[in-house]
Amino acid sequence: MKKGFLFAAILLVAASFTNSASAQAPVKIGYFDEQSVLGLFPGIQKVDSLMQSYVTDTLQDEYKYTIKQLQLQDSIFRRDSADLAKRPKALELATAELNKLKVKYFNWQQYQQEAQQQKQDQLLLPYRQKIFEALKQVIDENKYTWVLNPAAVTSPYYQPPLEHNLAIRVAKKLNLPLPKEIEEAFRVATGGAPAKAAAAPAKAPAKK
């Protein structure tokens, strides 16, 4: 999954808030990981199934078709080479068409990776749009001036405050299910009281 586009957009949003804030306003930094939110969407697993189908069906069929077309065009080019040599424009077009197929064939792995990435982006776009809209609201409501990738603020010697984990805030904004331990830790980090443990059932009096 591409992170660059969304992360760049996040920084632009953060920058817009920074520019609009007064010089005296304190800097407030949050951190956000798109992948951790994407994984919480119900039914997100269907994207993996659709991607597998796309690779085994669509791309494999295209690969086989490319090989057949390359063989066909190469055969035609060899057969008509003497005639094409007399017609410069026709030779130019035939050579360009054949070379285009050769480039696609010899760079198939790269072509396939790019096609997979484009397909994945297409399938994830509806989820990413929801995430980005929720993130904008979180930034606005909580007055964050900068939003960074977790890698930029995390080290073996420092863990950023959980209260500034905007992935959790976005998940809650979208009503996505969070693991209970994360939800409880976030509630405590943001000033909430720890959840009370369920009272043990009263023991029946012992029979005499």
Backbone torsions as a table, in degrees:
resi	resn	phi	psi	omega
1	MET	NA	133.8	177.8
2	LYS	-74.5	133.3	176.2
3	LYS	-107.4	-20.2	-171.9
4	GLY	-59.5	-46.0	-175.4
5	PHE	-62.9	-50.4	-177.3
6	LEU	-66.1	-40.7	-178.2
7	PHE	-64.5	-38.4	176.8
8	ALA	-63.4	-40.1	178.9
9	ALA	-64.6	-38.2	178.6
10	ILE	-61.6	-44.3	-179.7
11	LEU	-64.3	-35.7	177.8
12	LEU	-65.1	-40.7	177.3
13	VAL	-64.3	-44.6	179.3
14	ALA	-61.1	-40.9	-179.8
15	ALA	-63.7	-35.7	-179.7
16	SER	-64.9	-36.5	177.0
17	PHE	-71.1	-36.0	178.8
18	THR	-63.4	-44.4	-177.8
19	ASN	-67.2	-32.3	-177.9
20	SER	-84.0	-16.3	-179.2
21	ALA	-74.6	152.8	178.5
22	SER	-72.7	161.3	-177.4
23	ALA	-63.9	-27.1	-177.5
24	GLN	-84.5	-11.1	-176.0
25	ALA	-67.4	135.4	179.9
26	PRO	-68.9	147.6	176.7
27	VAL	-78.2	130.4	-179.9
28	LYS	-124.6	119.8	-173.6
29	ILE	-110.0	128.9	173.7
30	GLY	-117.4	166.9	176.6
31	TYR	-130.7	148.5	-171.4
32	PHE	-146.3	135.3	177.3
33	ASP	-125.8	110.8	-177.6
34	GLU	-60.6	-39.4	-174.8
35	GLN	-61.2	-37.4	-178.5
36	SER	-67.7	-26.1	177.1
37	VAL	-83.2	-42.5	179.1
38	LEU	-55.0	-40.2	-177.6
39	GLY	-67.6	-12.3	-178.2
40	LEU	-90.1	-14.3	-177.0
41	PHE	-68.0	129.7	174.0
42	PRO	-61.7	134.7	178.2
43	GLY	82.8	4.4	-179.1
44	ILE	-64.7	-21.9	-178.9
45	GLN	-64.0	-23.8	-179.5
46	LYS	-64.6	-22.2	177.4
47	VAL	-63.7	-40.8	178.3
48	ASP	-63.1	-41.6	179.3
49	SER	-64.5	-41.9	179.1
50	LEU	-66.0	-36.2	178.7
51	MET	-67.3	-41.3	178.9
52	GLN	-62.9	-41.6	177.5
53	SER	-64.0	-39.0	-180.0
54	TYR	-63.2	-40.7	-179.0
55	VAL	-71.1	-48.8	-174.2
56	THR	-74.3	-28.2	-178.3
57	ASP	-100.2	-70.6	-173.2
58	THR	-61.6	-54.4	-174.7
59	LEU	-69.9	-37.5	178.7
60	GLN	-65.8	-39.3	176.6
61	ASP	-64.6	-39.9	179.3
62	GLU	-66.1	-37.4	178.9
63	TYR	-63.5	-46.4	179.2
64	LYS	-62.8	-41.0	179.8
65	TYR	-65.3	-38.6	179.2
66	THR	-62.3	-42.2	178.6
67	ILE	-62.4	-44.8	-179.7
68	LYS	-63.3	-42.2	179.7
69	GLN	-65.5	-39.1	179.0
70	LEU	-63.7	-44.8	179.3
71	GLN	-63.5	-41.8	-179.5
72	LEU	-65.4	-48.7	-178.1
73	GLN	-65.8	-37.2	178.0
74	ASP	-65.1	-40.2	179.0
75	SER	-64.9	-43.6	179.0
76	ILE	-64.4	-41.5	-178.9
77	PHE	-62.3	-43.9	179.5
78	ARG	-65.6	-41.4	-179.0
79	ARG	-64.5	-39.5	-174.2
80	ASP	-99.9	9.9	-173.6
81	SER	-58.4	-39.2	-179.2
82	ALA	-65.2	-42.1	179.8
83	ASP	-70.6	-39.7	-179.3
84	LEU	-64.6	-32.2	-179.7
85	ALA	-61.7	-24.2	179.4
86	LYS	-85.5	-11.9	-176.9
87	ARG	-126.4	92.0	-173.4
88	PRO	-54.0	-43.2	-177.4
89	LYS	-66.9	-43.0	178.2
90	ALA	-63.8	-39.2	177.9
91	LEU	-63.8	-41.6	179.4
92	GLU	-61.5	-45.4	-178.8
93	LEU	-67.1	-42.9	-179.4
94	ALA	-65.2	-40.2	178.6
95	THR	-65.3	-42.9	-179.8
96	ALA	-63.2	-41.8	179.7
97	GLU	-65.1	-42.6	179.0
98	LEU	-66.4	-42.6	179.8
99	ASN	-64.8	-35.4	178.3
100	LYS	-61.6	-43.1	177.8
101	LEU	-66.9	-38.0	178.9
102	LYS	-64.1	-43.1	179.7
103	VAL	-61.8	-44.4	179.9
104	LYS	-63.0	-42.5	-178.4
105	TYR	-67.3	-48.9	-175.9
106	PHE	-73.8	-17.3	177.4
107	ASN	-114.1	31.9	-174.4
108	TRP	-61.4	-40.8	-177.8
109	GLN	-58.6	-45.8	177.9
110	GLN	-65.5	-42.6	178.5
111	TYR	-59.6	-43.2	-178.9
112	GLN	-65.3	-42.0	178.8
113	GLN	-62.0	-43.3	179.6
114	GLU	-66.1	-39.4	178.2
115	ALA	-65.4	-40.3	177.6
116	GLN	-63.6	-41.9	-179.1
117	GLN	-64.3	-42.3	178.6
118	GLN	-63.4	-41.6	178.9
119	LYS	-65.7	-42.6	179.5
120	GLN	-63.9	-42.3	177.4
121	ASP	-60.7	-39.4	179.1
122	GLN	-63.5	-43.6	-178.5
123	LEU	-70.7	-32.3	-177.2
124	LEU	-87.9	-10.6	-175.5
125	LEU	-54.9	-46.2	179.6
126	PRO	-59.6	-38.2	178.4
127	TYR	-68.4	-43.8	-177.8
128	ARG	-65.6	-34.5	177.8
129	GLN	-63.8	-42.6	178.0
130	LYS	-63.8	-42.8	179.9
131	ILE	-62.5	-45.0	-175.8
132	PHE	-66.5	-40.2	178.1
133	GLU	-63.2	-42.9	178.6
134	ALA	-65.8	-38.4	179.5
135	LEU	-63.7	-41.8	177.7
136	LYS	-59.0	-41.7	179.3
137	GLN	-65.0	-42.2	179.4
138	VAL	-62.3	-44.9	179.3
139	ILE	-60.4	-43.6	-178.4
140	ASP	-66.8	-49.4	-175.9
141	GLU	-65.5	-33.6	-175.5
142	ASN	-103.5	4.1	173.6
143	LYS	59.2	44.4	176.5
144	TYR	-80.2	138.1	-179.9
145	THR	-100.1	-25.5	177.0
146	TRP	-137.7	141.8	174.1
147	VAL	-126.7	120.1	-174.4
148	LEU	-117.3	161.5	171.4
149	ASN	-70.2	140.9	-179.8
150	PRO	-53.0	-32.3	-179.6
151	ALA	-62.7	-24.9	-178.0
152	ALA	-79.3	-17.0	-175.6
153	VAL	-123.1	4.2	-177.4
154	THR	-116.0	140.5	176.2
155	SER	-150.2	170.5	177.5
156	PRO	-61.8	-17.7	-176.5
157	TYR	-106.2	-4.1	-177.2
158	TYR	-150.1	130.4	173.4
159	GLN	-116.8	122.7	-178.1
160	PRO	-63.6	153.6	-179.2
161	PRO	-58.1	136.4	-178.5
162	LEU	-62.8	-29.1	-178.2
163	GLU	-63.4	-20.6	-179.7
164	HIS	-99.6	12.7	175.2
165	ASN	-79.7	101.2	-175.1
166	LEU	-75.4	-16.8	175.4
167	ALA	-63.6	-38.9	178.1
168	ILE	-67.4	-44.2	179.6
169	ARG	-62.5	-39.9	178.9
170	VAL	-66.6	-42.4	178.8
171	ALA	-60.0	-42.3	178.8
172	LYS	-67.8	-37.8	178.3
173	LYS	-62.3	-36.3	-179.4
174	LEU	-90.1	3.7	-179.2
175	ASN	57.8	38.3	176.8
176	LEU	-87.1	144.0	-177.9
177	PRO	-70.3	127.4	176.6
178	LEU	-107.8	149.0	172.7
179	PRO	-56.7	140.4	-173.9
180	LYS	-58.8	-37.7	-177.8
181	GLU	-67.4	-35.8	177.9
182	ILE	-70.5	-42.5	179.9
183	GLU	-62.6	-40.3	179.8
184	GLU	-68.3	-43.9	179.9
185	ALA	-63.5	-38.6	178.8
186	PHE	-67.4	-39.3	179.3
187	ARG	-62.2	-42.5	178.2
188	VAL	-66.9	-41.5	-178.7
189	ALA	-63.9	-28.0	-178.4
190	THR	-98.1	15.4	172.4
191	GLY	100.3	2.1	179.0
192	GLY	-82.2	155.5	178.6
193	ALA	-77.5	145.7	177.1
194	PRO	-59.4	145.5	178.8
195	ALA	-65.8	138.5	179.1
196	LYS	-76.8	138.0	177.2
197	ALA	-68.1	146.0	179.7
198	ALA	-63.8	135.4	-178.6
199	ALA	-67.3	139.6	179.2
200	ALA	-70.7	143.0	179.7
201	PRO	-63.5	142.5	-178.0
202	ALA	-65.7	139.7	-179.4
203	LYS	-80.0	139.6	177.1
204	ALA	-69.2	141.2	179.2
205	PRO	-60.3	140.8	-179.1
206	ALA	-67.4	139.8	178.3
207	LYS	-76.3	137.1	177.7
208	LYS	-90.9	NA	NA
